[in-house]
């Protein structure tokens, strides 16, 4: 077949099999429009519907990145991937993108109190805008932000400014609003994890009822982007099958507060076990052979902060693959007394000062 006949056959074949249709990437301008809608509404139910439409419009390969962007991050907290972009650096990037002075960007930020609105207004006024206009896809923006976060060492500041400025210079004022907010973690959408989970449920199962199952999966892997990716590509049954896995920390189950001890005992059925509360640093330890990672209550990796515990986990824990948790404490081996965990109380400050006077060797970490 050739010419028109071949074109007719291909068109008919594409209609019969949608797998042959090209996947169109979502433009960042489209995502910014959704973000503006989210910012403009206060009703949580409306936010869920807007976000569900946003996820449906995205390709399955974009869902994970869009979730991270909506959270204002590049990856889950346990991966430790930070933008490394301060407000001053962003002001410089805005100045370069608009051809204005850095002082102009500073004044705009002070005027609006919002880096996004400052960037939006300066891009709107910029004479360079028409020459540099581009149509960015969501994936292009996310990948560029990843490069910015991964840039380090000598000259990294200038390179970060250059990459941010190029993004901003090619953006519309509406896109600039969120491009400027994203790397400083201030999207101001008012959408938390719970709202995102419910929107994912609506988008890919057609009902809010699957939210509990999504939340359970999120609790055991702490990666909202991963949950969204699995759900969009493989469905709710695959999400249900997710299990606890090494080096994906489990979200801590925090206790519910009650006003009295009697109330606690009553809620527990009349009997409960009580143990001493240690004032330390909560640790969740993942071990696979000699590979150790320690995570904090906030699910940030803290292995390098606690070398004693990491070493002890390798030498003294004989299970090859294990996840366990506890409280890390500073201890005076001579007296057996535990140092108070650093805080704002005067007695805690005094403890720290005394320890510093004696030298830190007297305060090994115990678990």
N, C-alpha and C positions, 0 to 999 in steps of 0.2 A: 504493500500500500504506500502511496505517495501523496504529497500535496494535501488538498482539501479532504480527500478520503481518510487519510491518516489522522488529520486534525479532528474530523468528526468522530472517528473511532476512539481516539484518546479522550475526547471530551465525554463521550458516553461511558467509557470505562471508568473515568474519574467519578462520575455521578453514581455508578454502581458500587464503587469501592472507595470510600472516603479516605482510606489509608494512603491513597496516592495524592491527596490534596496537600499542597505545601503548607507547612506550619508557619503562620505569620507571627513574628515577634511583636510583643506589645511595645508600643512607643512609650518613652518615659513621660511624654506629654499626657498620654492617656492615664498613666498611673498618677501623675500630679493632679489631674482632674478629679480622680477618685479621692485623693487625699484632701483636696479642697472641699469636696462634698462631706467627707467625714468631719472635717474641721468646722463645717457650718451647722452641723446638727448636734443636738444634745441628747436626743432619744437613743437609748442603747439599742432598741429594736430596729430603728432606722439605720443605725450604724452597722448592725449585723447584716441587714439586707444589702446595703451599699457594698460592704466588704465581700459578701457572697457573690455579688455581680462581678466584682473585681477579680476574684479567683476564677470564676467561670470564664471570663474573657481571656485570661492568661493561658498560655500553652502549658502543658504539664511540666515542661522543662524549666518554666519560669516561676512556678508556684513557690518553690523553696526560697529562691532569692527574694521574691516579693514579700514573703513572710518575714525574713530577716530585715529587710528594708523597713517594713512596717513597724517592727520592734525597735528600729533605730540601731541595729547591730549588723555586723558582717557574718557572725557565726555564733553558736551558743557560747555562753560565758566560759565554760570549761576549756574551750580551745584557746582562750587568752589572746584573741586577735582584736587589738584596739586600733582605732584610726590614727592615733598619734597626732591629732589636729586640735590645736588650741584656738581660742577666739581671735587672738592677735594674728596668728598665721592665716586664718580665714579672711580677716580684714585685708591682709596684704594680697591674697588671691583675688578678692573682689575688686580691689584697686587696679590690679594688673588687667583683669578681665574687662573693666570698664574704661580704662585709660585715665582714671582719676587718681588723685593723690591718696595715700594711705589715710591721711587725716580726714578726708571726705568720707571714707568708709567708717572710720571711728565715730565721726559725728552722726552719721546715719544710724549706726547701731545704738548710740546713746539716745537719739531722738525716738526711735521706735521700741527699743528694749527687746528686739527680736531680730536675730541675725538673718532669718529668712525674709522678713519684710524689708529689711535694709537692703539685702541683695536684690530683691524683686524691684524695688523702686530705683535703685542705681542702674540695674540692667535696663529698665524701661527708659531711663534718661540717656543711656549711653549712645554715643554717636558711632561706636564700633559695632553695634548690634547687627545691623543689616549685612555687614560684610562677613560676619562670622557665623551666621545662623546655620544650625544643623538639626537633623532629626535623630536624636539618640534613642536607641532601644533600651529597655530596662536592663537587659543583660550587659550591654555596653557600659552603662552607668555603674552597675554593680561590680563588674570586672575592673573598671578604672579605680573605684573606691578601694577594691582589694589591693591593687598595685600601690595605691597611696599608703595604705596601712602597712604593707610589706616593705616599704622603702625605709631604710635606716642607714646609719653611718655618715661619713663625711659628705656634705653637700645634700643630705636628704631633705633638709628644710626647703631649700630652693627648688628641689625637684617636686616636692609635694605642692608647693605654691604653683608651680608651672602646670601640673596636671589638673589641679582644682580650677585654676584660671581658665584653662582650655575648655573644661566642661562648662563653666559659667558663661564664658564668652559665646559659646555656641547655643546656649539655652534661651528659651523664651523667659520673660519675667516670671510667669507662673511656675515654670520648671525651676528657676533659680531659687524660688522661695523654699523648695524642699531640698534642692542640691546643697544649699548653705546650711540648712538645719541638720541634715542627715549625719555628716561627719562629727558633729558635736553632740549627737544623741538627743536632740531637742525637736522632734518632729511635731509635737503638740497636737496629736490626733485624738487623744483621749481614749485610745483603744488599747486595752490591756490583753494579757494572754487569754483570759476567759472569753473575751469578745471575739478574738481571733479563732479560738477553738470552736465557738458556736457558729461563726461564719463559715468555717471549713465544713462543719457538719451540714449546714444548709446547702452549701454549694455542691457538695459531692455525694450526699445521701438524700437530699431533698427534704430533710427534717432536722429539727433541733435535737431530737431524741438521742442521736449518736454522740452528743457532746461528752457524756459521761465516759464512754469508751475511749474517746480521743484523749480526754483528760487523764484517764488511767495510763494510757500508753505514754503520754507526756511525762507523767510522774516517774516512770521507770527509765526514761532515756534523756530527759531534760533538753530535748532538741525539737523545738516547735517546727522548724523548717523541715526536718526529717519526717515528722509526723505528716505534715502537709504533702510532702513529696510522695510518701508511701500511699496515702489516701487517694491522691489524684491519679496516680499511675496504676495502683493495684487494687484499690477499693478497701472498704471497711473490714472485710474478713482478714485481709493481710495485716491491718492495724491491730486487730484483736489477737493475732498470733505473735505479736512482738513480745520479747522476753527481756528480762534484766541481762545486760551484757557488760563485760569488762570495759573500763575506761570511758563509759558513759554514765556519769554519776546519777544516783537516784535522788530525786528531790526530797528534802527532809519533810517528814510529817510532823508539823508543830502541834503542840498540845492546845486544846481549847481551854480558855480561862474561865474560872468560876469564882464567885466572890468569897466563898468560905471553904474550909477544909471539909466541913460536914456535907456541903453540897457536892463536893468531889466524890466522897465516899458513897453518898446516896446514888449518884449517877453511875458509879461502878458496880452497883448491885449490893452495896453493904460491906464489901470487902475490897481492899486494894493493897498492892505492894508499894512501899515507899523507899526511896534510896536518896542518899546525899547528893545534892546538886553541886558539882565541881565548877568553879569559876575559871574556865580555861578557853581553849580554842577547839571548836568541834572539827573533827577530822573524819572523812570517809576515805578509806584506803582501798585501792584496787591493786591486786598483785597477780601477775602472771609470770611465773618463773622468777627471774631477777629484775623484771620490769615492774616498777612501783610508781603509782601516781596517787597523790593525796589531794583531796578536794575540801574546800571550806563549806561552811553553812550556806554561803551564797553560790556554791558550785564553781568557784574559781580554783584553778590548780595552785596549790601551795607547797608542792614537793620540795622546792629549793629552800623554802623557809624552815623546813623541819628535817634536816639531814639525819639527826639522831633516830627519829622515828622511821624514816625510810630505810636506814641501815638495819635497824632492829627487825623490821618487817621481813627483810630478806633473810636475816640470820636466824631469827627465832620463830617465825611462822612457817610451819613445814608443809602446809597445803600449797600445792602448785598453783592453783587458780582460786582466788578467794576475794570477796568483798566484805569488809567489816568496818565498823566505825567506833569512835569513842571520843574522849576529851583529852587534849594535849595540855599538860600543866608544866609550869616552871617549878622545879623542886630544889631545895637546899639539901644536898645529900648528907651534910654534917648533922643537921637537926631533924631531917625528915619532914620539915614544914613546907607547905606549898605556897609559892608566891601568889599574891592576888593578881588577877588578870589585868593588864593595863586599862585604865579607864579615867574618868574625870574626877573621881573622889580624892580628897586630900590624902587620906591614908594610903590609897593606891599609889599616888604620886610619890609619897614618902617612901614606900616600899621600893619603888623603882630607883629613886635617888640613892637609897642605902645600898641597893644591889650594885648600882654603878660604881659607888665608892669602893665596894669590896672586890669588884671585878666580875665579869659575866661568867667566868669559869665555874663559879659556885652555883650556877643555875642551869643545870642540864634539863632537857625536856623529857618528860615522862608521859606515858600514854596508858 
